[in-house]
Amino acid sequence: MLTGLTLTGVLPVLVGIAVAAWLALVAAALGSRLVGGRRRRRLDTAVTVGSVRERHLVAVLDDRDGHRPDAERARALTTLGRSDHPDSREFFERALRSGDEELRRAAVAGLGQLGVTHDWAVDALITALMDGTDTPVRVATQLARLAPRPGPRLVALLDHPDEVVRFWSARLIAVQGGPPHARIAELTHDPSPRVRAAALAALRATADPDALRSALELLADDVAPVRAHACRATAALGGVSMAGFLLPLLADGSWWVREAAQESIRGLGPAVVGFVAPGLSSPDEPVRRGVAIVLQDLGIVDSLIRTGHDRTLLERIYAAGGDDLRRAAEERVVRTPARADRSAVPAAVLG
């Protein structure tokens, strides 16, 4: 039991401890308030700076009297678009109608970014393509970046009266893939050759069952670039069995088409030999020579020389390709030893 003397000695100590604890609590509270206040001030400052910046950008874009340089307005539009300002749509649509090319270009580029999340930006790009707001290739580039979002909107453009719009809509549909659309097959008969070629590309990309039929039809197109495109599509879609359809194109009047036919046949690989060998007897010298070059490029000539498998076929290739092909092939075989990774073409292929 504590005596009066003991209490007299302990009490001051207890009071001191209590006072020290209270002062610590007060200090902690004040420190927390100061830190919180500094954080709030930094946040408020950031919001204020952001708001001031956006107000400045809006002021630059809202300069309808033309006091601001066009380049400055273009930069402001791009920056405002990245901030996803609530008035972005109004300013971008206004910029698309601007008489300043640089501002319109900035609007198209910005819409390509906004279109990832905003349907109105995709619609604005579609409108820009139809109206010729900017060069079609720049608008189409932004639409391609947004694939597959613009897909359904592009189908409606396949009937547009402007061939440029039809061309780019077909090209973009090819880029975006997706299910085939009946209207695309009809565009392979479009009056515009560039639209016909783009429609065929779209059919290939969308795996349309009419793609091969359309490609075969376009092998006889009046325009060389379309025939060249049809060569590549026919080989890609039909495989080695289509080589016979490509042989006549080796004698085409256009160098571009001849090269495309040769490249397409060569791309089918050694298995194509049996399908193109009859071309060595064609009445058309360009076809005979084209087949000989393809067989040389595929390594068939070198293989025949090394193995002696079919001397008759080799002589037919020489006759079709001419002395230059014979001399080059024989010199190449002597100069380049056979290697295990370039073995002879199997006899079944040559047969």
VENNOR-V508592 format. One record per pair of residues at least 12 apart in sequence whose C-alpha atoms are under 10 Angstrom apart, sorted by sequence separation. I is the first residue (numbers start at 1). J is the second residue. D is the distance in Angstrom with one decimal. If there is no record, write none. Layout:
I_J_D / I_J_D
This chain:
60_72_7.6 / 61_73_5.6 / 80_92_9.6 / 92_104_8.6 / 95_107_6.1 / 96_108_7.6 / 111_123_9.5 / 112_124_9.8 / 127_139_9.8 / 128_140_9.6 / 154_166_9.2 / 157_169_6.1 / 158_170_6.9 / 184_196_9.1 / 187_199_5.7 / 188_200_6.3 / 199_211_9.4 / 200_212_9.0 / 203_215_9.3 / 215_227_8.7 / 218_230_5.7 / 219_231_6.5 / 231_243_9.6 / 234_246_8.2 / 246_258_9.5 / 249_261_5.9 / 250_262_6.5 / 276_288_9.6 / 279_291_6.4 / 280_292_7.1 / 301_313_9.1 / 302_314_9.4 / 314_326_9.4 / 60_73_6.0 / 61_74_8.4 / 94_107_9.1 / 95_108_9.1 / 108_121_9.2 / 111_124_7.6 / 112_125_7.8 / 126_139_8.2 / 156_169_8.8 / 157_170_8.6 / 170_183_9.9 / 186_199_8.3 / 187_200_8.3 / 188_201_9.8 / 217_230_8.3 / 218_231_8.5 / 219_232_9.9 / 248_261_8.8 / 249_262_8.4 / 278_291_9.1 / 279_292_8.9 / 300_313_10.0 / 301_314_6.6 / 59_73_9.6 / 60_74_9.5 / 61_75_9.6 / 77_91_7.4 / 78_92_9.3 / 92_106_9.0 / 93_107_8.0 / 107_121_9.9 / 111_125_6.9 / 125_139_6.5 / 126_140_8.8 / 129_143_9.5 / 154_168_9.1 / 155_169_7.2 / 170_184_7.2 / 184_198_9.1 / 185_199_6.8 / 186_200_9.9 / 200_214_7.0 / 201_215_9.5 / 215_229_8.4 / 216_230_6.9 / 219_233_9.7 / 231_245_8.9 / 232_246_9.4 / 246_260_9.5 / 247_261_7.4 / 276_290_9.9 / 277_291_7.3 / 300_314_8.8 / 301_315_9.8 / 57_72_9.5 / 58_73_9.5 / 60_75_9.7 / 61_76_6.8 / 77_92_7.3 / 92_107_5.7 / 93_108_9.9 / 125_140_8.4 / 154_169_5.6 / 155_170_8.2 / 158_173_9.8 / 169_184_9.9 / 184_199_5.6 / 185_200_7.5 / 188_203_9.4 / 199_214_9.5 / 200_215_6.8 / 215_230_4.9 / 216_231_8.2 / 218_233_9.8 / 219_234_8.5 / 231_246_6.6 / 246_261_6.0 / 247_262_8.4 / 250_265_9.8 / 276_291_6.6 / 277_292_8.7 / 57_73_8.2 / 60_76_6.9 / 61_77_6.9 / 91_107_8.8 / 92_108_8.4 / 108_124_8.6 / 109_125_9.6 / 153_169_9.3 / 154_170_8.0 / 183_199_9.2 / 184_200_7.9 / 214_230_8.4 / 215_231_7.5 / 218_234_9.4 / 230_246_9.6 / 245_261_9.7 / 246_262_8.3 / 276_292_9.4 / 301_317_7.8 / 59_76_9.4 / 60_77_8.8 / 107_124_9.7 / 108_125_6.8 / 125_142_7.9 / 126_143_8.0 / 154_171_9.9 / 155_172_9.8 / 170_187_8.7 / 184_201_9.7 / 185_202_8.8 / 215_232_8.7 / 216_233_8.7 / 217_234_9.8 / 300_317_9.8 / 301_318_8.9 / 57_75_9.0 / 58_76_7.8 / 77_95_8.3 / 92_110_8.2 / 93_111_9.7 / 107_125_9.3 / 125_143_7.0 / 151_169_9.2 / 154_172_7.7 / 155_173_7.8 / 166_184_9.9 / 184_202_7.2 / 185_203_7.0 / 196_214_9.7 / 197_215_9.4 / 200_218_8.8 / 212_230_9.2 / 215_233_6.1 / 216_234_6.4 / 231_249_8.2 / 243_261_9.1 / 246_264_8.2 / 247_265_8.4 / 273_291_9.2 / 276_294_9.2 / 277_295_8.7 / 57_76_5.3 / 58_77_8.5 / 61_80_9.5 / 92_111_7.7 / 150_169_10.0 / 154_173_7.0 / 184_203_6.9 / 214_233_9.3 / 215_234_5.5 / 216_235_9.9 / 243_262_9.9 / 246_265_7.4 / 276_295_8.9 / 295_314_9.9 / 56_76_8.7 / 57_77_7.5 / 108_128_8.0 / 122_142_9.2 / 123_143_10.0 / 167_187_9.4 / 214_234_8.9 / 215_235_9.3 / 57_78_9.8 / 74_95_8.7 / 108_129_10.0 / 122_143_7.4 / 151_172_8.1 / 152_173_9.2 / 166_187_8.8 / 181_202_9.4 / 182_203_9.6 / 197_218_8.6 / 212_233_7.4 / 213_234_8.6 / 228_249_8.8 / 243_264_8.5 / 244_265_9.3 / 273_294_9.2 / 296_317_8.5 / 54_76_9.2 / 57_79_7.9 / 58_80_7.9 / 73_95_9.4 / 88_110_9.9 / 89_111_9.3 / 150_172_8.9 / 151_173_6.5 / 180_202_8.2 / 181_203_8.5 / 196_218_8.5 / 211_233_8.3 / 212_234_6.1 / 215_237_8.6 / 216_238_9.7 / 227_249_8.6 / 243_265_6.1 / 272_294_9.8 / 273_295_7.3 / 292_314_9.5 / 295_317_7.9 / 296_318_9.9 / 57_80_6.7 / 88_111_9.8 / 150_173_8.9 / 151_174_9.9 / 167_190_10.0 / 180_203_6.8 / 185_208_8.4 / 188_211_9.6 / 211_234_8.6 / 212_235_9.1 / 215_238_9.7 / 242_265_8.8 / 243_266_9.5 / 272_295_9.1 / 104_128_9.5 / 122_146_8.2 / 126_150_8.2 / 148_172_9.5 / 151_175_9.8 / 159_183_8.4 / 166_190_9.5 / 171_195_8.7 / 174_198_7.9 / 178_202_9.9 / 179_203_9.6 / 180_204_9.3 / 184_208_9.4 / 185_209_9.8 / 212_236_9.0 / 213_237_9.7 / 228_252_9.9 / 240_264_9.9 / 270_294_9.7 / 292_316_8.5 / 293_317_8.5 / 301_325_9.6 / 305_329_8.5 / 306_330_9.7 / 54_79_9.0 / 55_80_9.9 / 78_103_9.4 / 89_114_9.6 / 108_133_8.7 / 125_150_9.3 / 140_165_9.9 / 147_172_8.6 / 148_173_8.8 / 151_176_6.9 / 158_183_7.2 / 159_184_9.9 / 167_192_8.6 / 170_195_7.4 / 173_198_9.3 / 174_199_8.1 / 177_202_7.7 / 180_205_8.6 / 181_206_8.5 / 185_210_6.9 / 189_214_9.1 / 196_221_9.5 / 212_237_6.0 / 213_238_9.7 / 227_252_9.5 / 232_257_9.9 / 239_264_9.7 / 240_265_7.8 / 243_268_8.3 / 262_287_9.7 / 265_290_9.9 / 266_291_9.3 / 269_294_9.6 / 270_295_8.1 / 273_298_9.2 / 292_317_5.2 / 293_318_9.9 / 296_321_9.2 / 301_326_9.1 / 305_330_7.6 / 54_80_7.1 / 74_100_9.5 / 77_103_8.0 / 81_107_8.8 / 88_114_9.4 / 107_133_10.0 / 108_134_7.6 / 143_169_9.9 / 147_173_9.1 / 150_176_8.6 / 151_177_8.6 / 155_181_7.9 / 158_184_7.5 / 166_192_9.3 / 167_193_9.4 / 168_194_9.6 / 169_195_9.3 / 170_196_9.2 / 171_197_9.1 / 172_198_9.1 / 173_199_9.0 / 174_200_8.9 / 175_201_9.0 / 176_202_9.1 / 177_203_9.2 / 179_205_9.3 / 180_206_5.1 / 182_208_9.0 / 184_210_9.9 / 185_211_7.6 / 188_214_6.9 / 197_223_10.0 / 200_226_9.1 / 211_237_7.7 / 212_238_6.7 / 216_242_9.1 / 219_245_8.5 / 228_254_9.1 / 231_257_7.8 / 235_261_8.9 / 239_265_9.1 / 240_266_9.9 / 242_268_9.6 / 265_291_8.9 / 269_295_9.5 / 272_298_9.6 / 291_317_8.0 / 292_318_7.4 / 295_321_9.9 / 53_80_9.5 / 58_85_9.4 / 74_101_9.7 / 75_102_9.7 / 76_103_9.7 / 77_104_10.0 / 93_120_9.8 / 107_134_9.6 / 108_135_10.0 / 112_139_8.5 / 115_142_8.8 / 122_149_7.8 / 123_150_8.2 / 126_153_7.7 / 130_157_8.3 / 144_171_9.4 / 148_175_8.8 / 149_176_8.7 / 151_178_8.2 / 156_183_9.7 / 163_190_9.0 / 167_194_6.5 / 168_195_8.3 / 170_197_9.2 / 171_198_5.4 / 174_201_6.1 / 175_202_7.6 / 177_204_9.2 / 178_205_8.2 / 179_206_5.7 / 180_207_6.9 / 181_208_8.1 / 184_211_9.8 / 188_215_8.8 / 211_238_9.8 / 219_246_8.1 / 227_254_9.5 / 228_255_9.7 / 229_256_9.9 / 230_257_9.3 / 231_258_9.4 / 234_261_9.7 / 240_267_9.4 / 241_268_9.6 / 266_293_9.2 / 267_294_9.4 / 270_297_9.8 / 271_298_9.9 / 273_300_8.4 / 292_319_8.7 / 293_320_8.9 / 294_321_10.0 / 302_329_6.5 / 306_333_7.5 / 74_102_6.6 / 75_103_8.5 / 78_106_6.4 / 81_109_9.9 / 82_110_7.7 / 93_121_9.1 / 96_124_8.6 / 105_133_8.6 / 106_134_10.0 / 111_139_9.4 / 112_140_9.8 / 115_143_8.5 / 122_150_6.5 / 126_154_7.8 / 129_157_9.7 / 136_164_7.9 / 140_168_6.9 / 144_172_6.3 / 147_175_7.8 / 148_176_5.4 / 155_183_8.2 / 158_186_9.8 / 159_187_9.2 / 163_191_8.7 / 164_192_9.2 / 166_194_9.4 / 167_195_4.6 / 170_198_5.6 / 171_199_7.3 / 173_201_9.1 / 174_202_3.9 / 177_205_5.7 / 178_206_5.7 / 179_207_7.7 / 180_208_5.4 / 182_210_9.3 / 185_213_9.8 / 186_214_9.4 / 189_217_9.7 / 193_221_8.7 / 197_225_8.0 / 198_226_9.1 / 201_229_8.3 / 209_237_9.9 / 224_252_8.9 / 228_256_6.7 / 229_257_8.3 / 231_259_9.7 / 232_260_6.7 / 235_263_9.6 / 236_264_7.9 / 239_267_9.4 / 240_268_5.9 / 244_272_9.5 / 247_275_9.4 / 258_286_9.0 / 262_290_6.6 / 266_294_5.7 / 269_297_9.8 / 270_298_6.2 / 288_316_9.4 / 289_317_8.2 / 292_320_6.0 / 293_321_6.7 / 301_329_7.1 / 302_330_7.8 / 305_333_7.6 / 306_334_9.6 / 54_83_8.5 / 58_87_8.6 / 62_91_8.2 / 71_100_9.6 / 73_102_9.1 / 74_103_4.8 / 77_106_7.1 / 78_107_7.2 / 81_110_6.2 / 82_111_9.9 / 89_118_9.6 / 92_121_8.7 / 96_125_9.4 / 104_133_7.1 / 105_134_6.5 / 109_138_8.2 / 112_141_8.5 / 113_142_8.2 / 116_145_8.8 / 117_146_9.7 / 136_165_8.1 / 139_168_9.6 / 140_169_8.4 / 143_172_7.6 / 144_173_9.0 / 147_176_5.4 / 148_177_7.8 / 155_184_8.7 / 158_187_8.0 / 163_192_6.7 / 166_195_6.5 / 167_196_8.2 / 169_198_8.8 / 170_199_5.5 / 171_200_9.4 / 172_201_10.0 / 173_202_6.1 / 174_203_7.2 / 176_205_8.3 / 177_206_5.1 / 178_207_8.7 / 179_208_7.8 / 180_209_8.7 / 185_214_7.4 / 188_217_9.0 / 189_218_8.9 / 193_222_8.6 / 194_223_9.4 / 197_226_5.4 / 200_229_8.2 / 201_230_9.1 / 204_233_7.2 / 216_245_7.8 / 219_248_9.6 / 220_249_9.1 / 224_253_8.6 / 225_254_8.9 / 227_256_9.1 / 228_257_4.6 / 231_260_6.3 / 232_261_7.2 / 235_264_5.8 / 236_265_9.8 / 239_268_6.6 / 240_269_8.3 / 243_272_7.0 / 247_276_7.2 / 250_279_9.8 / 258_287_9.2 / 261_290_9.0 / 262_291_7.8 / 265_294_7.3 / 266_295_7.8 / 269_298_6.7 / 270_299_8.1 / 288_317_8.2 / 289_318_9.2 / 291_320_7.9 / 292_321_5.2 / 296_325_8.3 / 301_330_9.1 / 58_88_9.3 / 61_91_7.2 / 70_100_7.1 / 73_103_6.9 / 74_104_8.1 / 76_106_9.4 / 77_107_7.0 / 78_108_9.7 / 80_110_9.2 / 81_111_7.9 / 84_114_7.8 / 104_134_6.8 / 105_135_8.8 / 108_138_7.7 / 109_139_8.1 / 112_142_4.8 / 115_145_9.2 / 116_146_6.2 / 119_149_8.4 / 123_153_8.0 / 130_160_8.3 / 144_174_9.9 / 145_175_9.7 / 146_176_9.0 / 147_177_8.8 / 148_178_8.2 / 163_193_9.6 / 164_194_8.7 / 165_195_9.3 / 166_196_9.8 / 167_197_8.6 / 168_198_7.9 / 169_199_9.2 / 170_200_8.8 / 171_201_7.2 / 172_202_8.1 / 173_203_9.1 / 174_204_7.6 / 175_205_7.3 / 176_206_8.6 / 177_207_8.6 / 180_210_9.5 / 188_218_7.9 / 193_223_6.7 / 196_226_7.2 / 197_227_8.6 / 200_230_7.7 / 203_233_9.6 / 204_234_9.7 / 207_237_9.1 / 212_242_9.8 / 216_246_9.2 / 219_249_8.0 / 224_254_6.4 / 227_257_6.4 / 228_258_7.8 / 230_260_9.0 / 231_261_5.5 / 232_262_9.7 / 234_264_8.4 / 235_265_7.0 / 238_268_10.0 / 239_269_9.8 / 240_270_9.5 / 241_271_9.7 / 242_272_9.3 / 243_273_9.3 / 244_274_9.9 / 245_275_9.8 / 246_276_9.1 / 264_294_9.8 / 265_295_9.7 / 266_296_9.7 / 268_298_9.5 / 269_299_9.8 / 270_300_7.5 / 289_319_8.7 / 290_320_8.4 / 291_321_8.2 / 292_322_9.0 / 296_326_9.8 / 299_329_9.8 / 302_332_8.0 / 303_333_9.0 / 54_85_7.9 / 61_92_9.7 / 70_101_9.0 / 71_102_6.9 / 72_103_9.2 / 74_105_8.3 / 75_106_7.6 / 78_109_8.0 / 79_110_8.8 / 82_113_7.8 / 83_114_10.0 / 89_120_7.7 / 93_124_7.2 / 96_127_9.6 / 97_128_9.4 / 108_139_6.4 / 111_142_7.7 / 112_143_6.7 / 115_146_6.7 / 116_147_9.2 / 119_150_8.8 / 122_153_8.8 / 126_157_8.9 / 130_161_9.8 / 131_162_10.0 / 137_168_8.1 / 140_171_8.9 / 141_172_8.9 / 144_175_6.9 / 145_176_9.5 / 163_194_8.4 / 164_195_8.1 / 167_198_6.1 / 168_199_9.8 / 170_201_8.0 / 171_202_6.4 / 174_205_5.2 / 175_206_9.1 / 180_211_9.8 / 192_223_9.9 / 193_224_9.3 / 194_225_8.4 / 195_226_9.4 / 197_228_9.3 / 198_229_9.2 / 223_254_9.6 / 224_255_9.0 / 225_256_7.3 / 226_257_8.8 / 227_258_9.6 / 228_259_8.2 / 229_260_7.6 / 230_261_9.1 / 231_262_9.0 / 232_263_8.0 / 233_264_8.6 / 234_265_9.9 / 235_266_9.7 / 236_267_8.8 / 240_271_7.0 / 241_272_7.9 / 243_274_9.6 / 244_275_6.1 / 245_276_9.8 / 247_278_9.5 / 248_279_8.8 / 259_290_9.1 / 262_293_8.3 / 263_294_8.1 / 266_297_7.3 / 267_298_8.9 / 288_319_8.8 / 289_320_5.0 / 290_321_7.8 / 302_333_6.3 / 306_337_9.7 / 62_94_9.9 / 70_102_7.0 / 71_103_7.4 / 74_106_5.6 / 75_107_9.9 / 78_110_5.7 / 81_113_8.1 / 82_114_7.7 / 89_121_7.7 / 92_124_8.7 / 93_125_9.9 / 96_128_7.4 / 101_133_8.8 / 102_134_9.6 / 108_140_9.8 / 109_141_9.2 / 110_142_9.0 / 111_143_9.2 / 112_144_9.0 / 113_145_8.8 / 114_146_9.6 / 117_149_9.7 / 130_162_8.2 / 132_164_9.5 / 136_168_7.6 / 140_172_7.2 / 143_175_10.0 / 144_176_7.3 / 163_195_6.9 / 166_198_8.9 / 167_199_7.7 / 170_202_6.1 / 173_205_8.3 / 174_206_6.7 / 189_221_9.7 / 193_225_8.2 / 194_226_7.4 / 197_229_6.6 / 201_233_7.7 / 204_236_8.7 / 224_256_7.2 / 225_257_7.1 / 228_260_5.4 / 229_261_9.3 / 231_263_8.9 / 232_264_5.4 / 235_267_8.1 / 236_268_8.4 / 239_271_9.9 / 240_272_5.4 / 243_275_6.1 / 244_276_6.4 / 247_279_6.8 / 258_290_8.3 / 262_294_6.5 / 266_298_6.7 / 288_320_5.1 / 289_321_4.8 / 293_325_8.0 / 301_333_9.5 / 302_334_10.0 / 306_338_8.1 / 50_83_9.8 / 58_91_8.6 / 61_94_9.5 / 70_103_6.7 / 73_106_9.2 / 74_107_7.7 / 77_110_7.8 / 78_111_9.2 / 81_114_7.0 / 88_121_9.8 / 101_134_7.7 / 105_138_8.3 / 108_141_9.7 / 109_142_6.8 / 112_145_7.1 / 113_146_8.5 / 116_149_8.1 / 132_165_9.0 / 143_176_9.7 / 166_199_9.1 / 169_202_9.6 / 170_203_9.2 / 173_206_8.3 / 174_207_10.0 / 193_226_6.5 / 196_229_9.8 / 197_230_7.7 / 200_233_7.8 / 204_237_7.5 / 224_257_6.2 / 227_260_8.7 / 228_261_7.0 / 231_264_6.5 / 232_265_8.7 / 235_268_7.2 / 239_272_8.8 / 240_273_9.0 / 241_274_9.6 / 242_275_8.4 / 243_276_6.4 / 244_277_9.6 / 251_284_7.0 / 265_298_9.9 / 280_313_9.2 / 287_320_8.8 / 288_321_7.2 / 289_322_7.8 / 292_325_8.4 / 296_329_7.9 / 61_95_8.8 / 84_118_10.0 / 97_131_10.0 / 99_133_9.7 / 105_139_8.9 / 108_142_7.4 / 112_146_7.1 / 115_149_8.4 / 130_164_8.8 / 131_165_9.2 / 171_205_9.8 / 193_227_9.9 / 196_230_9.9 / 223_257_9.9 / 224_258_9.7 / 227_261_9.1 / 230_264_10.0 / 231_265_8.8 / 240_274_9.2 / 241_275_6.9 / 242_276_9.9 / 244_278_8.8 / 248_282_9.2 / 250_284_9.1 / 251_285_7.8 / 252_286_8.4 / 263_297_9.9 / 286_320_8.9 / 302_336_10.0 / 71_106_9.4 / 78_113_9.6 / 89_124_9.2 / 93_128_9.7 / 96_131_9.9 / 98_133_9.2 / 108_143_9.7 / 115_150_9.1 / 129_164_9.0 / 130_165_6.2 / 225_260_9.5 / 232_267_9.3 / 240_275_7.2 / 241_276_9.7 / 244_279_8.3 / 247_282_9.3 / 250_285_9.5 / 251_286_4.9 / 252_287_9.0 / 281_316_8.2 / 285_320_7.5 / 286_321_9.5 / 303_338_9.2 / 309_344_9.7 / 74_110_9.9 / 97_133_7.6 / 129_165_6.8 / 130_166_9.5 / 228_264_9.5 / 240_276_9.3 / 248_284_8.6 / 250_286_6.2 / 251_287_5.3 / 277_313_8.4 / 280_316_6.6 / 281_317_9.7 / 285_321_9.3 / 289_325_9.6 / 302_338_9.4 / 309_345_9.9 / 96_133_6.5 / 158_195_9.6 / 249_286_9.3 / 250_287_5.0 / 251_288_8.9 / 280_317_6.8 / 306_343_9.8 / 307_344_7.2 / 309_346_9.7 / 310_347_8.9 / 313_350_8.7 / 95_133_10.0 / 96_134_8.5 / 188_226_9.9 / 219_257_9.6 / 248_286_9.1 / 249_287_7.8 / 250_288_8.4 / 251_289_9.3 / 280_318_9.7 / 281_319_9.8 / 282_320_9.5 / 306_344_7.7 / 307_345_9.2 / 309_347_7.3 / 313_351_9.4 / 126_165_9.7 / 129_168_8.6 / 130_169_10.0 / 247_286_9.8 / 248_287_6.6 / 250_289_8.5 / 251_290_8.0 / 277_316_9.2 / 280_319_8.5 / 281_320_8.2 / 303_342_9.1 / 305_344_9.7 / 129_169_9.1 / 247_287_6.5 / 250_290_5.9 / 277_317_8.8 / 280_320_6.2 / 303_343_7.8 / 304_344_7.8 / 307_347_9.6 / 310_350_7.9 / 158_199_9.6 / 246_287_9.9 / 247_288_9.1 / 249_290_9.6 / 250_291_8.0 / 279_320_9.4 / 280_321_9.1 / 303_344_4.9 / 304_345_8.2 / 309_350_8.4 / 310_351_8.4 / 219_261_10.0 / 248_290_10.0 / 302_344_8.2 / 303_345_6.1 / 309_351_9.4 / 126_169_9.5 / 247_290_8.4 / 299_342_8.8 / 301_344_10.0 / 302_345_9.3 / 303_346_9.1 / 304_347_9.6 / 247_291_7.9 / 299_343_9.7 / 300_344_8.1 / 301_345_9.7 / 303_347_9.9 / 299_344_8.3 / 300_345_6.7 / 299_345_7.8 / 300_346_9.8 / 304_350_8.7 / 298_345_9.4 / 303_350_9.6 / 300_349_9.6 / 300_350_7.9 / 277_350_9.4 / 271_345_9.5 / 274_348_9.7 / 277_351_10.0 / 270_345_7.5 / 271_346_9.8 / 274_349_7.2 / 270_346_9.2 / 273_349_6.8 / 274_350_7.0 / 271_348_9.3 / 272_349_8.2 / 273_350_6.5 / 274_351_7.1 / 271_349_5.9 / 272_350_9.5 / 273_351_8.4 / 270_349_6.9 / 271_350_8.4 / 270_350_8.4
